[in-house]
C-alpha cells in the first residue's frame, strides 16, 4: 500500500531527495496549511508514484527524474497545491501531473532528455480542466519523445498554457501536445 507523510508543522530544508522504487507515497499537510519550504532543490526519483498535497514554497527548484544518469525512472508525480517555490521545474523522466494552476510554482519549466536508452519519456500533464499555467516552458535536448498532455473531458472544458513555449530540439525528434481524456 501507499505510505503517507503528514507535515505536523512547517518544514524548512536546504534540499530534499525523495527516492523510492517500490511503494507509492503521499505528502500531506495536517489540515493547518503546513508548507514544505525548499531553499535549494527538491528531487523526486525512482519508479514509485508520489502525490504532494502540501504546499511547496521557497527559492529552490523541483526535479522529477534522475537528471539523465541512464537509470530508468518512470514515476508519476502529482502536485495538487498552490505552490509558491521560485526555482523552476526540471522534468527529465516520468510524468509530472498537476491539478492546480500554480502547482509548478513561479519559475520556468524545462522538459529535457539526453537520449539515454533507459530514460523514460518526460511529460507534463495538466490533469484538471480550467487550469491556466503561467510558467514559461522549454522543451530541449536531442533525446526521445517529450510530451505535454491536457487531460480534459466534456464539452466546453479547457486548460491553457499562458506562458511562452520554446522548442529547442536540434534533431528530428518527437514533441507531442495531446488533448483529450485519458
N, C-alpha and C positions, 0 to 999 in steps of 0.2 A: 504494500500500500504506500501511499504518499506520506512523506514526512512534512510536518508543519513547524515553522519557526515563527513565534509571535513576539514582536518587539514590545516589551513591557514598558520601555521608556525610549526616548530618542537615543539613537546610536550614531556616534561620530567616529569615522575612521579615515586614515590616510588612504588606504587601499583595502580592497576585499576581493577574494577569489572564491567562487563557488564552483567546485569541480566534482561532478558526480556522474557515473556511468550506469548506475543500476536503479535508483529509486527516485521517482518524481518527487518534487518538493514544492512547498508554498511558503512565501514570506509575507506575513500579515502584520498590520498594526493591531493593537489590542482594542481598537474602537475609540481610542482617545486621540487619534491623529498623529501618532508617533512617526518619526521620519528616520530614514537611513541616510545620513549625510556622508558623502564621499568627497574627499578633497584631492585625490589623485586619480585612482581608477577603480572600477568595479568590473570584474571579468567573470563571465559565465561560460564554462566549457564542459564538455562531456556529452554523453548521449541521453541523459535523463532530462525530461521536461521540467521546467520550472515556471512558476507564476509568482510575480511580485505584486501584491496588492497594497503594500505600504508605499508611501511617497519617497522617492529618491531625490535628495537635494544635494547642494554643494557645488564646488567648482570642478569636480572630477568628470571623467569620461566613462562610458559604458562600452564594453566589448563583448560580443557574442561570438564564440569560436576560439580557436587556438592560435590565431594570428598566423595561420598557414604553416604549421610545423610539419605537415604531411600526415598527421594522425587524424582520422575521421571523427568529427564532432557533428552529430546530426540532431541536436536537441531543438525543441521548440521552447522559446522563452516568451512568456506573455506578460506585458506590462499593462496594468489597469489604472494606475494612479495619475493624478495631475502633477507630474514630476516637474521639478524646477532646476535640476542639475544643468550646468552650463558647458561642460567639457566636450559634448558631442557624443555620437554613437558610431561604432565601427562594427559592421556585420561582416564576418569573414567566413562563417559557416552556419548552417542551421536556419531556422525560421524565427524571426523576431515578429511577434504578433502584438498589435496594440489595440486597445479598446477605448482609449481616451485621446482626444486631440492633442493634449500636452504630454502624452506618455513618453515621448522622445526627448523631453527636456527642451532647452532653448538653443542648443548648439547644432552644428552641421552634422549630417548623417553621411557615412561612407559605406557603400556596399562593394566589397572587393574580394577577389580570389586570385591567388597567384598561379593557379592551374595545376597544383599538385594533384595527382590522380586520386588520392584517397580523401581529398577535401570534398565536403558536401556543398551543394549549390546554395549560396547565401540568398536569403529573401527577406523582404519587408512585407508584412501582411497587415492590412487595415481590416480588422475583424469586427467592425461595427458600422452601421450606417450613420451618416451625418457627421463623420469626422472631418475636420479641417486641419490639416497638418501644415504648420507654418515653416518647418525646418527646410533649409536648403539640403538637397540630396545629390551626391555624386556617385555614379556607378563607374568603376575604374578597374584597370588591370586586364591582363590577357588570359584570364582563367576561363572557366566554363560558364554555363548558363547562370545568369543572375536575374532576379525577378522581383517585381513589386506587384502585389496582388490585393485587389479590393474584394472583400467578401461582403457583398451587398445583395440583398434579395428583395423582391417585391417591387411593385410599380412605384416610381417616384422617389426611391431611396438613392442617395448619392453619398459619396465621400470625395474629398478634394485634397490634392497636393498643391498648396498655395505658395510654397517656396520655389526656388529655382531648381530645376532638374538638369544636371550636367552629365553627359555621357563622355567618358574618356577611354573608350576601347580602341586599341590600335590594330587589333587583328580582326578577322571576320568571326566574331563570337556572337552568341545569342544573348540578348537582353529582352526580357518579356515584361509586359504590363498586361495583367489579366484582370478582368472584372466579371463578377458573377458570384453565385453562391457555391460554396463547397470547395 
